[in-house]
Amino acid sequence: MIRGRRITYSFVMALVFVVFGACATKRQSETKSTSKQEVLAVLRSTNAYFMNKWPDTGKPIYTNRWRPSNIWTRAVYYEGLMALYGIDADKRYYDYAVDWGTQHKWGLRNGIETRNADDQACGQTYLDLYEIDPQPERLHDIKKNIDYVIASGKVDDWTWIDAIQMAMPIYAKLGVMFKEPQYFDYMYKMYVHSKNVEGGGLYNKEDKLWWRDKDFVPPYKEPNGEDCYWSRGNGWVVAALVRVLELIPADEKHRNEYLQDYRELMEGALAVQRADGFWDVSLHDPTNFGGRETSGTALFAYGMAWGINQGLLDANIYRPALDKAWNAMVKEAVHPSGFLGYLQGTGKEPKDGQPVSFSSVPDFEDYGLGCFLLAGTEIYKMLDKK
């Protein structure tokens, strides 16, 4: 039985591509054009704000308690920083990332026998930096940890969809670096467990969106009676699929399934974009803490821009939505100081990390910026092709 089917959204899904395709030319003419110089300027500004605020890369983060700064929130920021470094080779960015790894001795929060994807996320940047300068300490702990997970034979670690983004690209990267298919095979087993087994399967093919974890699988409903699809959670899956598809070989045996899931998820996201270009925190219930939210919007924009750049998404359909999202974030969320507004704090559902406003400061400022940098760098690459 297909769970979570709603006539309203199924109807929208059936019409959205017709509507977007027919209106593409008109909407492009209505959207403010953006130059790559403008994109780079806002990326530099928002990143400078953060680097100036956090000059000590090893300083623990305090919210309701102290946490080490190699946790997932900071790791996502460094994913974005490394992407920015890829289009703007400022040595300060590289040095800042290396110093972060060095301060933490290139280790994971809970050691090499952790199974928590939130601990493993830092490994994405460690491996990026290893590829630039192959110092063995940059590789040692993250590889040893992933090898430990594989040796265990346990594939049910990713019980929440955020974990797919935090950990899956590490397996893809190691598989490429070492030309070892076991990493590809094992990440597929873990991915499929999350998609089809955990909680009965966290992916709803009907709505082309993901439930965050088993607690949100029906019969759980939002106040309006719809299924609960959390914006940032779905954005994490977008980012995971983008990063994995970017890494794995063209003939990797599960690539077509990842590609299909990516395209379907982009369709699901496109169908529920707000008129102002943002996405609500609750994708199927705009009345449940509805309003502008930057992190989910940035992740969807990242996925759209990458797909257009790779020729995987129809630019006539997705480019207008992407332009609206990017221009909305730049116009409505970026402060003159470089601070990013409309960022939902940490949590797992729409009600968490509230309130969300232009001036609200989330409990962690880092991951939202990382998402924004990922989106902006792909948009810069798109504009650079002109």
Contacts in CASP RR format, 6 or more apart in sequence:
PFRMAT RR
TARGET T0000
AUTHOR 0000-0000-0000
METHOD contacts of the structure
MODEL  1
MIRGRRITYSFVMALVFVVFGACATKRQSETKSTSKQEVLAVLRSTNAYF
MNKWPDTGKPIYTNRWRPSNIWTRAVYYEGLMALYGIDADKRYYDYAVDW
GTQHKWGLRNGIETRNADDQACGQTYLDLYEIDPQPERLHDIKKNIDYVI
ASGKVDDWTWIDAIQMAMPIYAKLGVMFKEPQYFDYMYKMYVHSKNVEGG
GLYNKEDKLWWRDKDFVPPYKEPNGEDCYWSRGNGWVVAALVRVLELIPA
DEKHRNEYLQDYRELMEGALAVQRADGFWDVSLHDPTNFGGRETSGTALF
AYGMAWGINQGLLDANIYRPALDKAWNAMVKEAVHPSGFLGYLQGTGKEP
KDGQPVSFSSVPDFEDYGLGCFLLAGTEIYKMLDKK
2 204 0 8 1.000
2 205 0 8 1.000
2 206 0 8 1.000
3 204 0 8 1.000
3 206 0 8 1.000
3 217 0 8 1.000
3 218 0 8 1.000
3 227 0 8 1.000
4 204 0 8 1.000
4 206 0 8 1.000
4 207 0 8 1.000
4 218 0 8 1.000
4 227 0 8 1.000
5 206 0 8 1.000
5 207 0 8 1.000
6 207 0 8 1.000
6 226 0 8 1.000
6 227 0 8 1.000
6 284 0 8 1.000
8 226 0 8 1.000
9 207 0 8 1.000
9 226 0 8 1.000
9 271 0 8 1.000
9 272 0 8 1.000
9 284 0 8 1.000
10 206 0 8 1.000
10 207 0 8 1.000
12 271 0 8 1.000
12 272 0 8 1.000
13 207 0 8 1.000
13 208 0 8 1.000
13 267 0 8 1.000
13 268 0 8 1.000
13 271 0 8 1.000
16 267 0 8 1.000
16 270 0 8 1.000
16 271 0 8 1.000
17 267 0 8 1.000
17 317 0 8 1.000
20 270 0 8 1.000
20 316 0 8 1.000
20 317 0 8 1.000
20 318 0 8 1.000
20 320 0 8 1.000
20 321 0 8 1.000
21 314 0 8 1.000
21 316 0 8 1.000
21 317 0 8 1.000
23 320 0 8 1.000
24 316 0 8 1.000
24 317 0 8 1.000
24 319 0 8 1.000
24 320 0 8 1.000
27 320 0 8 1.000
27 323 0 8 1.000
27 324 0 8 1.000
28 319 0 8 1.000
28 320 0 8 1.000
28 323 0 8 1.000
31 320 0 8 1.000
31 323 0 8 1.000
31 324 0 8 1.000
31 327 0 8 1.000
32 323 0 8 1.000
32 327 0 8 1.000
34 323 0 8 1.000
34 326 0 8 1.000
34 327 0 8 1.000
34 330 0 8 1.000
34 379 0 8 1.000
34 383 0 8 1.000
35 383 0 8 1.000
36 380 0 8 1.000
36 383 0 8 1.000
36 384 0 8 1.000
39 326 0 8 1.000
39 376 0 8 1.000
39 379 0 8 1.000
39 380 0 8 1.000
39 383 0 8 1.000
40 87 0 8 1.000
40 88 0 8 1.000
40 380 0 8 1.000
42 330 0 8 1.000
42 334 0 8 1.000
43 84 0 8 1.000
43 88 0 8 1.000
43 372 0 8 1.000
43 373 0 8 1.000
43 376 0 8 1.000
43 377 0 8 1.000
43 380 0 8 1.000
44 88 0 8 1.000
45 334 0 8 1.000
45 338 0 8 1.000
46 334 0 8 1.000
46 338 0 8 1.000
46 339 0 8 1.000
46 340 0 8 1.000
46 369 0 8 1.000
46 372 0 8 1.000
46 373 0 8 1.000
47 81 0 8 1.000
47 84 0 8 1.000
47 93 0 8 1.000
47 369 0 8 1.000
47 373 0 8 1.000
48 338 0 8 1.000
49 337 0 8 1.000
49 338 0 8 1.000
49 339 0 8 1.000
50 77 0 8 1.000
50 365 0 8 1.000
50 366 0 8 1.000
50 369 0 8 1.000
51 92 0 8 1.000
51 96 0 8 1.000
53 365 0 8 1.000
54 366 0 8 1.000
57 69 0 8 1.000
57 96 0 8 1.000
57 99 0 8 1.000
57 100 0 8 1.000
57 101 0 8 1.000
57 103 0 8 1.000
58 68 0 8 1.000
58 69 0 8 1.000
58 99 0 8 1.000
58 100 0 8 1.000
58 103 0 8 1.000
58 104 0 8 1.000
59 69 0 8 1.000
60 66 0 8 1.000
60 67 0 8 1.000
60 68 0 8 1.000
60 69 0 8 1.000
61 67 0 8 1.000
61 68 0 8 1.000
61 69 0 8 1.000
61 71 0 8 1.000
61 73 0 8 1.000
61 74 0 8 1.000
61 364 0 8 1.000
61 366 0 8 1.000
63 363 0 8 1.000
63 364 0 8 1.000
64 363 0 8 1.000
68 104 0 8 1.000
68 109 0 8 1.000
69 100 0 8 1.000
69 103 0 8 1.000
69 104 0 8 1.000
70 100 0 8 1.000
70 101 0 8 1.000
70 104 0 8 1.000
70 107 0 8 1.000
70 108 0 8 1.000
70 109 0 8 1.000
70 122 0 8 1.000
71 109 0 8 1.000
71 118 0 8 1.000
71 119 0 8 1.000
71 121 0 8 1.000
71 122 0 8 1.000
72 117 0 8 1.000
72 118 0 8 1.000
72 119 0 8 1.000
72 121 0 8 1.000
72 122 0 8 1.000
72 162 0 8 1.000
72 166 0 8 1.000
72 367 0 8 1.000
73 346 0 8 1.000
73 364 0 8 1.000
73 366 0 8 1.000
73 367 0 8 1.000
74 100 0 8 1.000
74 122 0 8 1.000
74 364 0 8 1.000
74 366 0 8 1.000
74 367 0 8 1.000
75 121 0 8 1.000
75 122 0 8 1.000
75 123 0 8 1.000
75 124 0 8 1.000
75 125 0 8 1.000
75 166 0 8 1.000
76 121 0 8 1.000
76 366 0 8 1.000
76 367 0 8 1.000
76 368 0 8 1.000
76 370 0 8 1.000
76 371 0 8 1.000
77 366 0 8 1.000
77 367 0 8 1.000
77 368 0 8 1.000
77 369 0 8 1.000
77 370 0 8 1.000
77 373 0 8 1.000
78 97 0 8 1.000
78 100 0 8 1.000
78 122 0 8 1.000
78 124 0 8 1.000
78 125 0 8 1.000
78 370 0 8 1.000
79 124 0 8 1.000
79 125 0 8 1.000
79 370 0 8 1.000
79 374 0 8 1.000
80 369 0 8 1.000
80 370 0 8 1.000
80 371 0 8 1.000
80 373 0 8 1.000
80 374 0 8 1.000
80 377 0 8 1.000
81 93 0 8 1.000
81 96 0 8 1.000
81 97 0 8 1.000
81 125 0 8 1.000
81 370 0 8 1.000
81 373 0 8 1.000
82 93 0 8 1.000
82 97 0 8 1.000
82 125 0 8 1.000
82 128 0 8 1.000
82 129 0 8 1.000
83 373 0 8 1.000
83 374 0 8 1.000
83 377 0 8 1.000
83 378 0 8 1.000
84 93 0 8 1.000
84 373 0 8 1.000
84 377 0 8 1.000
85 93 0 8 1.000
85 94 0 8 1.000
85 97 0 8 1.000
86 377 0 8 1.000
87 377 0 8 1.000
87 380 0 8 1.000
87 381 0 8 1.000
87 384 0 8 1.000
94 129 0 8 1.000
94 132 0 8 1.000
97 125 0 8 1.000
97 128 0 8 1.000
97 129 0 8 1.000
98 129 0 8 1.000
100 125 0 8 1.000
101 107 0 8 1.000
101 122 0 8 1.000
101 125 0 8 1.000
101 126 0 8 1.000
101 129 0 8 1.000
101 138 0 8 1.000
104 122 0 8 1.000
105 137 0 8 1.000
106 126 0 8 1.000
106 137 0 8 1.000
106 138 0 8 1.000
106 140 0 8 1.000
106 141 0 8 1.000
106 142 0 8 1.000
107 122 0 8 1.000
107 126 0 8 1.000
107 141 0 8 1.000
107 142 0 8 1.000
108 114 0 8 1.000
108 119 0 8 1.000
108 120 0 8 1.000
108 122 0 8 1.000
108 123 0 8 1.000
108 141 0 8 1.000
108 142 0 8 1.000
108 145 0 8 1.000
109 116 0 8 1.000
109 118 0 8 1.000
109 119 0 8 1.000
109 122 0 8 1.000
110 116 0 8 1.000
110 119 0 8 1.000
111 119 0 8 1.000
111 141 0 8 1.000
111 145 0 8 1.000
112 141 0 8 1.000
112 144 0 8 1.000
112 145 0 8 1.000
112 148 0 8 1.000
113 145 0 8 1.000
113 148 0 8 1.000
114 120 0 8 1.000
114 145 0 8 1.000
115 149 0 8 1.000
115 152 0 8 1.000
115 154 0 8 1.000
115 157 0 8 1.000
116 157 0 8 1.000
117 157 0 8 1.000
117 158 0 8 1.000
117 162 0 8 1.000
117 163 0 8 1.000
117 164 0 8 1.000
117 166 0 8 1.000
117 167 0 8 1.000
118 162 0 8 1.000
118 163 0 8 1.000
118 166 0 8 1.000
120 142 0 8 1.000
120 145 0 8 1.000
120 146 0 8 1.000
120 166 0 8 1.000
120 167 0 8 1.000
120 170 0 8 1.000
121 165 0 8 1.000
121 166 0 8 1.000
121 167 0 8 1.000
122 142 0 8 1.000
123 142 0 8 1.000
123 170 0 8 1.000
124 169 0 8 1.000
124 170 0 8 1.000
124 173 0 8 1.000
124 243 0 8 1.000
126 138 0 8 1.000
126 139 0 8 1.000
126 141 0 8 1.000
126 142 0 8 1.000
127 138 0 8 1.000
127 139 0 8 1.000
127 142 0 8 1.000
127 170 0 8 1.000
127 173 0 8 1.000
127 174 0 8 1.000
127 177 0 8 1.000
129 138 0 8 1.000
130 138 0 8 1.000
130 139 0 8 1.000
131 177 0 8 1.000
142 170 0 8 1.000
143 174 0 8 1.000
146 170 0 8 1.000
146 171 0 8 1.000
146 174 0 8 1.000
146 183 0 8 1.000
149 157 0 8 1.000
149 186 0 8 1.000
150 182 0 8 1.000
150 183 0 8 1.000
150 186 0 8 1.000
155 186 0 8 1.000
155 189 0 8 1.000
155 190 0 8 1.000
155 193 0 8 1.000
156 190 0 8 1.000
156 193 0 8 1.000
156 197 0 8 1.000
156 198 0 8 1.000
157 163 0 8 1.000
157 167 0 8 1.000
157 190 0 8 1.000
158 164 0 8 1.000
158 167 0 8 1.000
158 168 0 8 1.000
158 190 0 8 1.000
158 191 0 8 1.000
158 193 0 8 1.000
158 194 0 8 1.000
158 198 0 8 1.000
159 194 0 8 1.000
159 198 0 8 1.000
159 213 0 8 1.000
159 214 0 8 1.000
160 212 0 8 1.000
160 213 0 8 1.000
160 348 0 8 1.000
161 194 0 8 1.000
161 202 0 8 1.000
161 210 0 8 1.000
161 211 0 8 1.000
161 212 0 8 1.000
161 213 0 8 1.000
161 233 0 8 1.000
161 234 0 8 1.000
161 236 0 8 1.000
161 237 0 8 1.000
162 212 0 8 1.000
162 232 0 8 1.000
162 233 0 8 1.000
162 236 0 8 1.000
162 348 0 8 1.000
163 194 0 8 1.000
164 191 0 8 1.000
164 194 0 8 1.000
164 236 0 8 1.000
164 237 0 8 1.000
164 240 0 8 1.000
165 235 0 8 1.000
165 236 0 8 1.000
165 237 0 8 1.000
165 239 0 8 1.000
165 240 0 8 1.000
165 243 0 8 1.000
166 236 0 8 1.000
167 190 0 8 1.000
168 187 0 8 1.000
168 190 0 8 1.000
168 191 0 8 1.000
168 240 0 8 1.000
168 243 0 8 1.000
168 244 0 8 1.000
169 240 0 8 1.000
169 243 0 8 1.000
169 244 0 8 1.000
169 247 0 8 1.000
171 183 0 8 1.000
171 184 0 8 1.000
171 186 0 8 1.000
171 187 0 8 1.000
171 190 0 8 1.000
172 183 0 8 1.000
172 184 0 8 1.000
172 187 0 8 1.000
172 243 0 8 1.000
172 244 0 8 1.000
172 247 0 8 1.000
172 248 0 8 1.000
173 247 0 8 1.000
174 180 0 8 1.000
174 183 0 8 1.000
175 181 0 8 1.000
175 182 0 8 1.000
175 183 0 8 1.000
175 184 0 8 1.000
176 247 0 8 1.000
176 248 0 8 1.000
176 249 0 8 1.000
184 248 0 8 1.000
184 252 0 8 1.000
184 253 0 8 1.000
184 254 0 8 1.000
187 244 0 8 1.000
188 254 0 8 1.000
191 258 0 8 1.000
194 201 0 8 1.000
194 202 0 8 1.000
194 203 0 8 1.000
195 201 0 8 1.000
195 202 0 8 1.000
195 203 0 8 1.000
195 261 0 8 1.000
196 203 0 8 1.000
198 213 0 8 1.000
198 214 0 8 1.000
199 214 0 8 1.000
199 217 0 8 1.000
200 214 0 8 1.000
200 217 0 8 1.000
201 211 0 8 1.000
201 217 0 8 1.000
202 210 0 8 1.000
202 211 0 8 1.000
202 212 0 8 1.000
202 213 0 8 1.000
202 214 0 8 1.000
202 217 0 8 1.000
203 209 0 8 1.000
203 210 0 8 1.000
203 211 0 8 1.000
203 261 0 8 1.000
204 210 0 8 1.000
204 211 0 8 1.000
204 227 0 8 1.000
204 229 0 8 1.000
205 264 0 8 1.000
207 227 0 8 1.000
207 229 0 8 1.000
207 268 0 8 1.000
207 284 0 8 1.000
208 264 0 8 1.000
208 265 0 8 1.000
208 267 0 8 1.000
208 268 0 8 1.000
208 271 0 8 1.000
209 227 0 8 1.000
209 229 0 8 1.000
209 234 0 8 1.000
209 265 0 8 1.000
209 268 0 8 1.000
209 269 0 8 1.000
209 283 0 8 1.000
209 284 0 8 1.000
210 229 0 8 1.000
210 233 0 8 1.000
210 234 0 8 1.000
210 237 0 8 1.000
210 265 0 8 1.000
211 217 0 8 1.000
211 227 0 8 1.000
211 228 0 8 1.000
211 229 0 8 1.000
212 228 0 8 1.000
212 229 0 8 1.000
212 230 0 8 1.000
212 233 0 8 1.000
212 348 0 8 1.000
212 349 0 8 1.000
213 348 0 8 1.000
216 227 0 8 1.000
216 228 0 8 1.000
216 230 0 8 1.000
216 349 0 8 1.000
218 227 0 8 1.000
220 227 0 8 1.000
220 228 0 8 1.000
221 227 0 8 1.000
221 228 0 8 1.000
222 228 0 8 1.000
222 282 0 8 1.000
222 284 0 8 1.000
222 285 0 8 1.000
222 288 0 8 1.000
222 350 0 8 1.000
223 285 0 8 1.000
223 287 0 8 1.000
223 288 0 8 1.000
224 284 0 8 1.000
224 285 0 8 1.000
224 287 0 8 1.000
224 288 0 8 1.000
225 285 0 8 1.000
226 284 0 8 1.000
226 285 0 8 1.000
227 284 0 8 1.000
228 282 0 8 1.000
228 284 0 8 1.000
228 285 0 8 1.000
228 349 0 8 1.000
228 350 0 8 1.000
229 282 0 8 1.000
229 283 0 8 1.000
229 284 0 8 1.000
230 281 0 8 1.000
230 282 0 8 1.000
230 283 0 8 1.000
230 348 0 8 1.000
230 349 0 8 1.000
230 350 0 8 1.000
231 279 0 8 1.000
231 280 0 8 1.000
231 281 0 8 1.000
231 282 0 8 1.000
231 283 0 8 1.000
231 293 0 8 1.000
231 295 0 8 1.000
231 296 0 8 1.000
231 297 0 8 1.000
231 300 0 8 1.000
231 350 0 8 1.000
232 281 0 8 1.000
232 293 0 8 1.000
232 295 0 8 1.000
232 296 0 8 1.000
232 299 0 8 1.000
232 344 0 8 1.000
233 296 0 8 1.000
234 265 0 8 1.000
234 269 0 8 1.000
234 283 0 8 1.000
234 296 0 8 1.000
234 299 0 8 1.000
234 300 0 8 1.000
235 269 0 8 1.000
235 296 0 8 1.000
235 299 0 8 1.000
235 300 0 8 1.000
236 299 0 8 1.000
237 265 0 8 1.000
238 262 0 8 1.000
238 265 0 8 1.000
238 266 0 8 1.000
238 269 0 8 1.000
238 299 0 8 1.000
238 300 0 8 1.000
238 302 0 8 1.000
238 303 0 8 1.000
239 299 0 8 1.000
239 302 0 8 1.000
239 303 0 8 1.000
239 371 0 8 1.000
239 374 0 8 1.000
241 258 0 8 1.000
241 261 0 8 1.000
241 262 0 8 1.000
241 265 0 8 1.000
242 262 0 8 1.000
242 302 0 8 1.000
242 303 0 8 1.000
242 306 0 8 1.000
242 307 0 8 1.000
244 258 0 8 1.000
245 255 0 8 1.000
245 258 0 8 1.000
245 259 0 8 1.000
245 262 0 8 1.000
245 310 0 8 1.000
246 306 0 8 1.000
248 255 0 8 1.000
248 258 0 8 1.000
249 255 0 8 1.000
259 312 0 8 1.000
262 303 0 8 1.000
262 312 0 8 1.000
263 312 0 8 1.000
263 313 0 8 1.000
266 300 0 8 1.000
266 303 0 8 1.000
266 304 0 8 1.000
266 307 0 8 1.000
266 313 0 8 1.000
266 318 0 8 1.000
269 279 0 8 1.000
269 283 0 8 1.000
269 300 0 8 1.000
270 304 0 8 1.000
270 317 0 8 1.000
270 318 0 8 1.000
270 321 0 8 1.000
272 279 0 8 1.000
272 280 0 8 1.000
272 283 0 8 1.000
272 284 0 8 1.000
273 279 0 8 1.000
273 300 0 8 1.000
273 321 0 8 1.000
273 324 0 8 1.000
273 325 0 8 1.000
274 280 0 8 1.000
274 286 0 8 1.000
274 291 0 8 1.000
274 292 0 8 1.000
276 292 0 8 1.000
276 324 0 8 1.000
276 328 0 8 1.000
276 332 0 8 1.000
277 297 0 8 1.000
277 321 0 8 1.000
277 324 0 8 1.000
277 325 0 8 1.000
277 327 0 8 1.000
277 328 0 8 1.000
278 291 0 8 1.000
278 292 0 8 1.000
278 293 0 8 1.000
278 294 0 8 1.000
278 297 0 8 1.000
278 325 0 8 1.000
278 328 0 8 1.000
278 329 0 8 1.000
278 332 0 8 1.000
278 342 0 8 1.000
279 293 0 8 1.000
279 296 0 8 1.000
279 297 0 8 1.000
279 300 0 8 1.000
279 325 0 8 1.000
280 286 0 8 1.000
280 288 0 8 1.000
280 289 0 8 1.000
280 290 0 8 1.000
280 291 0 8 1.000
280 293 0 8 1.000
280 350 0 8 1.000
281 288 0 8 1.000
281 289 0 8 1.000
281 290 0 8 1.000
281 291 0 8 1.000
281 293 0 8 1.000
281 344 0 8 1.000
281 350 0 8 1.000
281 356 0 8 1.000
282 288 0 8 1.000
282 289 0 8 1.000
282 290 0 8 1.000
282 350 0 8 1.000
285 350 0 8 1.000
288 350 0 8 1.000
288 351 0 8 1.000
289 350 0 8 1.000
289 351 0 8 1.000
289 354 0 8 1.000
289 356 0 8 1.000
290 350 0 8 1.000
291 356 0 8 1.000
292 328 0 8 1.000
292 332 0 8 1.000
292 333 0 8 1.000
292 342 0 8 1.000
292 356 0 8 1.000
293 342 0 8 1.000
293 343 0 8 1.000
293 344 0 8 1.000
293 356 0 8 1.000
294 329 0 8 1.000
294 333 0 8 1.000
294 340 0 8 1.000
294 341 0 8 1.000
294 342 0 8 1.000
294 343 0 8 1.000
294 368 0 8 1.000
294 371 0 8 1.000
294 372 0 8 1.000
295 343 0 8 1.000
295 344 0 8 1.000
295 367 0 8 1.000
295 368 0 8 1.000
295 371 0 8 1.000
295 372 0 8 1.000
296 371 0 8 1.000
297 325 0 8 1.000
297 328 0 8 1.000
297 329 0 8 1.000
298 329 0 8 1.000
298 368 0 8 1.000
298 370 0 8 1.000
298 371 0 8 1.000
298 372 0 8 1.000
298 374 0 8 1.000
298 375 0 8 1.000
299 371 0 8 1.000
299 374 0 8 1.000
299 375 0 8 1.000
300 325 0 8 1.000
301 322 0 8 1.000
301 325 0 8 1.000
301 326 0 8 1.000
301 329 0 8 1.000
301 375 0 8 1.000
301 376 0 8 1.000
301 378 0 8 1.000
301 379 0 8 1.000
302 371 0 8 1.000
302 374 0 8 1.000
302 375 0 8 1.000
302 376 0 8 1.000
302 378 0 8 1.000
303 375 0 8 1.000
303 378 0 8 1.000
304 313 0 8 1.000
304 318 0 8 1.000
304 321 0 8 1.000
304 322 0 8 1.000
304 325 0 8 1.000
305 322 0 8 1.000
305 375 0 8 1.000
305 376 0 8 1.000
305 378 0 8 1.000
305 379 0 8 1.000
305 381 0 8 1.000
305 382 0 8 1.000
306 378 0 8 1.000
307 313 0 8 1.000
307 318 0 8 1.000
308 315 0 8 1.000
308 318 0 8 1.000
308 319 0 8 1.000
308 322 0 8 1.000
308 382 0 8 1.000
309 378 0 8 1.000
309 381 0 8 1.000
309 382 0 8 1.000
309 385 0 8 1.000
322 379 0 8 1.000
325 375 0 8 1.000
326 375 0 8 1.000
326 376 0 8 1.000
326 379 0 8 1.000
329 372 0 8 1.000
329 375 0 8 1.000
332 342 0 8 1.000
332 358 0 8 1.000
333 340 0 8 1.000
333 341 0 8 1.000
333 342 0 8 1.000
333 343 0 8 1.000
333 358 0 8 1.000
334 340 0 8 1.000
334 341 0 8 1.000
335 341 0 8 1.000
335 358 0 8 1.000
339 365 0 8 1.000
340 365 0 8 1.000
340 368 0 8 1.000
340 369 0 8 1.000
340 372 0 8 1.000
341 357 0 8 1.000
341 358 0 8 1.000
341 359 0 8 1.000
341 360 0 8 1.000
342 356 0 8 1.000
342 357 0 8 1.000
342 358 0 8 1.000
342 360 0 8 1.000
343 356 0 8 1.000
343 360 0 8 1.000
343 362 0 8 1.000
343 365 0 8 1.000
343 368 0 8 1.000
344 352 0 8 1.000
344 353 0 8 1.000
344 354 0 8 1.000
344 356 0 8 1.000
344 362 0 8 1.000
345 352 0 8 1.000
345 353 0 8 1.000
345 354 0 8 1.000
345 356 0 8 1.000
345 362 0 8 1.000
345 363 0 8 1.000
345 364 0 8 1.000
346 352 0 8 1.000
346 353 0 8 1.000
346 362 0 8 1.000
346 363 0 8 1.000
346 364 0 8 1.000
346 367 0 8 1.000
347 353 0 8 1.000
353 362 0 8 1.000
353 363 0 8 1.000
362 368 0 8 1.000
END
